[in-house]
Amino acid sequence: MTEPLSAGILPCQSIDALIEQRAITSATPFDADQVQPASLDLRLGARVWRVRASFLPRHGVKVADRIADVAMHELDLTRGAVLERGCVYIAELQERLALPRGVSARANPKSSTGRVDVFVRLLSDDQPAFDDVVEGYCGPLYMEIAPQTFSILARTGTRLNQLRLKAGEPPKLSTRSVGVDLSVAVAGFRARRHAGVIDMDHIDGHDPRDFWEPLSPRHGELLLDPGEFYILASKDPIEIPVMEAAEMTPIDPSVGEFRVHYAGFFDPGFGTAEAKAVGSKAVLEVRSHETPFLLEDGQTVARLVYEPLTERPVRLYGEGGSHYQRQGLKLSKHFRIWGN
């Protein structure tokens, strides 16, 4: 990282180099699978605070100082803690940054986090914006956690979000509209209210029937009820070329009164022939706003924005196994296959 980099998203080998140079450090040793093809999973630390309100630190203010102003009580994550739906929490993360000049970062929820309707946002000192980490930032990282539909069990080391690092300001290579598939018998799932707790580290450990209701559209249409949470799939397969990364952007309000895709990062190789994954679809997390909305088959619900990598990654998405490569309509990895 001593030589200037062309503008772009940093691939896994560059993230590994930042770790070796201690530009990224951690309270505990990094996990072997923590670095993804174009992102770094972030892990919960030892403490989380129930807070009375969300907040952003002003310029010159540290997150820890603001936590002291709004905290209601502290929970010990080393023993595991239930984070209740409808409440807001701030957790310390194990990773800490000392970014070199010219390198900044952006965070997003992991796919498994968004698919269970847990809203998470990154906080850094002296930064009055969620998820964005300024060039050359040196300091700790925190995460706001707000479970919307299900209460969750989390613990030290649980991974709820991921960090994408970038050199300079990568150009936007292209934008692709994403439509929704309502042409099949079971086209989606609606979250059940008042369900049990989801253990965020228990893979294939929950019966989906206890948490989800399958949806069968009529005449290619689906009525979204205000305040309900839905899992749907894209109409067409998605492909992320090996020299690019993409982010699913929130829906333009002019397109519809709903929000799509809390978890927006797509790593290089997703859905590609090179990764033997042609046909992979995007899973869409959808929440309607104040008014009912009638969604039609093929309707544009989100957009993918593609950006270049600084160099080809040495690993592609899904190599070594993935719950979401070659996916169609699919719930998060916490749930067993429907009916099993």
C-alpha positions as CSV (number, residue, x, y, z in Angstrom):
1,M,0.0,0.0,0.0
2,T,3.0,2.3,-0.2
3,E,2.5,3.0,-4.0
4,P,-0.5,5.1,-5.2
5,L,-3.5,2.9,-6.2
6,S,-5.8,3.5,-9.1
7,A,-9.3,4.4,-7.9
8,G,-11.3,1.4,-7.1
9,I,-12.6,-1.1,-4.6
10,L,-9.8,-3.0,-2.8
11,P,-9.8,-6.8,-3.4
12,C,-9.1,-9.4,-0.7
13,Q,-5.3,-9.4,-1.2
14,S,-5.2,-5.7,-0.6
15,I,-7.3,-6.1,2.5
16,D,-4.9,-8.8,3.7
17,A,-2.0,-6.4,3.1
18,L,-3.7,-3.7,5.2
19,I,-4.1,-6.2,8.0
20,E,-0.4,-7.2,7.8
21,Q,0.6,-3.5,7.9
22,R,-1.7,-3.0,10.9
23,A,-3.9,-0.5,9.1
24,I,-6.6,-2.8,10.2
25,T,-6.3,-4.4,13.7
26,S,-8.5,-6.4,15.9
27,A,-8.9,-7.1,19.6
28,T,-8.7,-10.9,18.8
29,P,-7.0,-12.8,15.9
30,F,-8.8,-12.5,12.6
31,D,-10.9,-15.4,11.5
32,A,-9.6,-17.4,8.6
33,D,-12.7,-16.6,6.5
34,Q,-13.2,-13.0,7.6
35,V,-11.8,-11.4,4.4
36,Q,-14.2,-11.8,1.5
37,P,-13.3,-11.2,-2.2
38,A,-13.9,-7.4,-1.9
39,S,-14.9,-6.8,1.7
40,L,-14.1,-7.5,5.4
41,D,-16.6,-9.0,7.8
42,L,-16.7,-7.0,11.1
43,R,-17.3,-8.7,14.5
44,L,-19.1,-7.7,17.6
45,G,-16.9,-6.9,20.6
46,A,-17.6,-7.6,24.3
47,R,-20.1,-4.9,25.0
48,V,-23.4,-3.5,23.6
49,W,-25.5,-0.7,25.1
50,R,-29.3,-0.3,24.9
51,V,-29.8,3.3,24.0
52,R,-32.8,5.5,24.1
53,A,-32.2,7.0,20.6
54,S,-30.1,6.7,17.5
55,F,-27.5,9.3,17.1
56,L,-24.6,10.6,15.0
57,P,-21.4,12.1,16.5
58,R,-20.7,15.7,15.7
59,H,-17.4,16.8,14.4
60,G,-14.9,16.6,17.2
61,V,-17.0,14.1,19.2
62,K,-16.2,10.5,19.9
63,V,-18.9,7.8,19.7
64,A,-18.0,6.6,23.2
65,D,-18.8,10.0,24.7
66,R,-22.2,10.1,23.0
67,I,-23.0,6.5,24.2
68,A,-22.6,7.8,27.8
69,D,-25.3,10.4,27.1
70,V,-27.9,8.1,25.7
71,A,-27.2,4.6,27.2
72,M,-29.9,3.0,29.3
73,H,-28.0,-0.2,30.2
74,E,-25.0,-2.2,29.2
75,L,-25.1,-5.9,28.1
76,D,-22.2,-8.4,28.2
77,L,-21.9,-10.0,24.8
78,T,-19.2,-12.5,25.9
79,R,-22.1,-14.5,27.4
80,G,-24.5,-13.8,24.6
81,A,-27.4,-11.3,24.8
82,V,-30.8,-11.0,23.3
83,L,-31.3,-7.8,21.4
84,E,-35.1,-7.2,21.3
85,R,-37.1,-6.1,18.3
86,G,-38.1,-2.4,18.4
87,C,-35.1,-1.4,20.5
88,V,-31.9,0.4,19.5
89,Y,-28.4,-0.8,20.5
90,I,-24.9,0.4,20.0
91,A,-22.1,-2.2,20.0
92,E,-18.4,-1.9,20.0
93,L,-16.6,-3.8,17.2
94,Q,-13.4,-5.8,17.5
95,E,-11.8,-4.2,14.5
96,R,-10.0,-0.9,14.5
97,L,-8.8,1.2,11.6
98,A,-5.7,3.3,10.9
99,L,-6.2,3.8,7.2
100,P,-3.5,5.2,5.0
101,R,-3.9,8.3,3.0
102,G,-6.1,7.8,0.0
103,V,-8.1,4.9,1.5
104,S,-11.6,5.2,2.8
105,A,-14.4,2.7,3.5
106,R,-18.1,2.0,3.5
107,A,-20.1,-0.5,5.5
108,N,-23.2,-2.4,4.8
109,P,-25.2,-5.2,6.5
110,K,-24.3,-8.8,5.6
111,S,-26.9,-10.6,3.5
112,S,-27.9,-12.8,6.5
113,T,-28.5,-9.7,8.6
114,G,-30.7,-8.0,6.1
115,R,-32.7,-11.1,5.5
116,V,-33.9,-11.3,9.1
117,D,-34.8,-7.6,9.1
118,V,-32.1,-6.4,11.4
119,F,-31.1,-2.8,10.6
120,V,-27.4,-2.1,11.2
121,R,-25.3,1.0,10.6
122,L,-21.6,1.7,11.2
123,L,-20.5,4.6,13.4
124,S,-17.0,6.1,13.6
125,D,-15.6,9.0,15.6
126,D,-16.0,12.5,14.3
127,Q,-18.1,11.4,11.4
128,P,-21.7,12.8,11.2
129,A,-22.8,10.1,8.7
130,F,-23.7,6.4,9.0
131,D,-21.7,3.7,7.2
132,D,-19.0,6.0,5.6
133,V,-15.5,6.0,7.0
134,V,-13.4,9.0,5.9
135,E,-10.0,8.7,4.1
136,G,-7.2,8.1,6.6
137,Y,-9.5,7.4,9.6
138,C,-7.7,6.2,12.7
139,G,-9.9,5.0,15.5
140,P,-12.5,2.5,16.8
141,L,-15.6,1.3,15.1
142,Y,-19.1,0.9,16.5
143,M,-22.4,-0.4,15.1
144,E,-26.0,0.6,15.7
145,I,-28.3,-2.4,15.8
146,A,-32.0,-2.1,15.5
147,P,-33.9,-5.5,15.1
148,Q,-37.2,-4.6,13.3
149,T,-39.2,-7.9,13.1
150,F,-37.4,-10.6,15.1
151,S,-35.4,-10.4,18.4
152,I,-32.0,-11.8,17.9
153,L,-29.3,-13.6,20.0
154,A,-25.8,-12.2,19.4
155,R,-22.5,-12.6,21.1
156,T,-18.9,-11.5,20.9
157,G,-17.6,-12.4,17.4
158,T,-21.1,-12.4,15.7
159,R,-20.8,-10.8,12.2
160,L,-23.6,-8.5,11.3
161,N,-22.0,-6.1,8.8
162,Q,-19.1,-5.8,6.4
163,L,-16.6,-3.2,5.3
164,R,-15.7,-2.4,1.8
165,L,-12.4,-0.4,1.4
166,K,-11.7,1.8,-1.6
167,A,-8.8,3.8,-3.0
168,G,-9.8,7.2,-4.2
169,E,-13.2,7.7,-5.6
170,P,-14.1,4.8,-7.8
171,P,-16.1,5.7,-10.9
172,K,-19.6,4.3,-11.4
173,L,-19.2,1.9,-14.3
174,S,-22.8,1.2,-14.9
175,T,-26.2,1.0,-13.3
176,R,-28.7,-1.9,-13.7
177,S,-32.4,-1.9,-12.9
178,V,-33.6,-5.0,-10.9
179,G,-37.1,-6.2,-11.3
180,V,-39.0,-8.6,-9.0
181,D,-40.2,-12.1,-9.9
182,L,-43.9,-12.7,-9.1
183,S,-44.5,-15.3,-11.8
184,V,-44.0,-18.4,-9.7
185,A,-46.3,-20.3,-7.3
186,V,-44.3,-19.3,-4.2
187,A,-42.7,-16.0,-5.0
188,G,-41.8,-14.8,-1.6
189,F,-42.1,-14.9,2.2
190,R,-43.7,-12.5,4.7
191,A,-42.3,-12.4,8.2
192,R,-44.5,-13.6,11.0
193,R,-44.9,-11.1,13.9
194,H,-44.3,-12.2,17.5
195,A,-42.0,-15.1,16.5
196,G,-39.2,-16.5,18.6
197,V,-35.6,-15.4,18.9
198,I,-33.1,-16.0,16.0
199,D,-29.6,-17.1,17.1
200,M,-27.4,-15.2,14.6
201,D,-24.6,-17.8,14.9
202,H,-26.9,-20.9,14.6
203,I,-26.8,-21.9,10.9
204,D,-29.7,-24.1,9.6
205,G,-30.9,-24.1,13.2
206,H,-34.4,-22.6,12.9
207,D,-37.7,-23.9,11.4
208,P,-38.7,-21.4,8.8
209,R,-42.4,-22.1,9.3
210,D,-42.1,-20.6,12.8
211,F,-40.9,-17.3,11.3
212,W,-42.2,-17.0,7.7
213,E,-45.4,-17.2,5.7
214,P,-45.1,-18.3,2.0
215,L,-46.7,-16.0,-0.5
216,S,-48.5,-16.9,-3.7
217,P,-49.2,-13.9,-5.9
218,R,-52.5,-13.6,-7.8
219,H,-52.2,-12.7,-11.5
220,G,-48.6,-11.7,-11.1
221,E,-49.3,-9.1,-8.4
222,L,-48.6,-8.9,-4.7
223,L,-50.1,-6.4,-2.3
224,L,-47.5,-5.0,0.2
225,D,-49.0,-4.2,3.5
226,P,-47.6,-1.2,5.4
227,G,-45.0,-2.1,8.0
228,E,-44.7,-5.7,6.9
229,F,-41.4,-7.3,5.9
230,Y,-41.0,-9.5,2.8
231,I,-38.4,-11.7,1.1
232,L,-38.6,-11.7,-2.7
233,A,-36.3,-12.5,-5.6
234,S,-35.1,-10.7,-8.7
235,K,-36.8,-11.4,-12.0
236,D,-33.5,-12.1,-13.8
237,P,-30.2,-13.5,-12.7
238,I,-27.4,-11.2,-11.5
239,E,-23.8,-11.3,-12.5
240,I,-20.9,-9.4,-10.9
241,P,-17.8,-9.5,-13.2
242,V,-14.6,-10.6,-11.6
243,M,-13.1,-7.1,-11.9
244,E,-16.1,-5.3,-10.5
245,A,-18.1,-5.0,-7.3
246,A,-21.7,-3.8,-6.9
247,E,-24.0,-2.3,-4.4
248,M,-27.8,-2.5,-4.3
249,T,-29.1,1.0,-3.8
250,P,-32.3,1.9,-1.9
251,I,-35.4,2.4,-4.0
252,D,-36.0,5.8,-5.6
253,P,-39.2,7.2,-3.9
254,S,-40.5,8.0,-7.3
255,V,-40.7,4.3,-8.2
256,G,-42.7,3.1,-5.2
257,E,-43.5,3.6,-1.5
258,F,-41.2,0.9,-0.2
259,R,-37.6,0.2,0.6
260,V,-35.6,-2.6,-1.0
261,H,-32.4,-4.3,0.1
262,Y,-31.0,-3.4,3.5
263,A,-27.9,-5.5,2.6
264,G,-26.4,-4.1,-0.5
265,F,-22.9,-5.5,-1.3
266,F,-22.3,-8.0,-4.1
267,D,-18.7,-9.3,-4.4
268,P,-16.9,-10.1,-7.6
269,G,-17.8,-13.5,-9.1
270,F,-21.4,-13.6,-7.9
271,G,-23.4,-15.3,-10.6
272,T,-20.6,-15.7,-13.0
273,A,-19.7,-18.7,-15.3
274,E,-16.1,-18.5,-13.9
275,A,-17.4,-19.2,-10.4
276,K,-19.8,-21.9,-11.9
277,A,-22.8,-19.9,-10.6
278,V,-24.7,-18.7,-13.7
279,G,-28.4,-18.2,-12.8
280,S,-27.9,-16.7,-9.3
281,K,-30.6,-14.3,-8.4
282,A,-30.6,-11.4,-6.0
283,V,-32.8,-11.8,-2.9
284,L,-34.7,-8.6,-2.1
285,E,-35.6,-7.5,1.4
286,V,-38.7,-5.4,1.0
287,R,-40.6,-3.2,3.5
288,S,-43.6,-1.1,2.5
289,H,-44.0,2.4,4.0
290,E,-47.1,4.2,5.1
291,T,-49.5,3.1,2.3
292,P,-50.3,-0.3,0.7
293,F,-48.6,-0.9,-2.6
294,L,-49.5,-3.2,-5.4
295,L,-46.3,-4.8,-6.8
296,E,-46.4,-6.3,-10.3
297,D,-44.3,-9.0,-11.8
298,G,-41.1,-7.6,-13.4
299,Q,-41.5,-4.2,-11.8
300,T,-38.3,-2.3,-11.1
301,V,-37.7,-2.3,-7.3
302,A,-34.0,-1.5,-6.9
303,R,-30.8,-0.7,-8.8
304,L,-27.3,-2.2,-8.8
305,V,-24.4,0.2,-9.1
306,Y,-21.2,-1.3,-10.4
307,E,-17.7,0.0,-9.5
308,P,-14.2,-1.2,-10.6
309,L,-11.7,-3.1,-8.4
310,T,-8.1,-1.9,-8.3
311,E,-7.0,-5.4,-9.4
312,R,-8.4,-8.8,-9.9
313,P,-9.1,-10.6,-6.6
314,V,-7.3,-13.8,-5.9
315,R,-10.6,-15.3,-4.6
316,L,-14.1,-15.1,-6.1
317,Y,-17.4,-15.0,-4.3
318,G,-18.5,-18.5,-3.4
319,E,-15.2,-20.2,-3.7
320,G,-14.9,-22.6,-0.8
321,G,-18.7,-22.6,-0.3
322,S,-21.5,-20.1,0.1
323,H,-25.1,-20.2,1.2
324,Y,-26.1,-17.6,-1.5
325,Q,-24.2,-18.5,-4.7
326,R,-26.5,-20.1,-7.2
327,Q,-29.5,-19.0,-5.2
328,G,-33.1,-18.4,-6.2
329,L,-35.6,-17.3,-3.7
330,K,-33.9,-18.1,-0.4
331,L,-34.2,-17.2,3.2
332,S,-31.1,-16.5,5.4
333,K,-28.7,-19.2,6.3
334,H,-30.2,-19.4,9.8
335,F,-33.2,-21.4,8.5
336,R,-33.5,-25.0,7.3
337,I,-34.8,-25.7,3.8
338,W,-38.6,-25.2,3.9
339,G,-40.4,-28.3,5.0
340,N,-37.3,-30.1,6.4
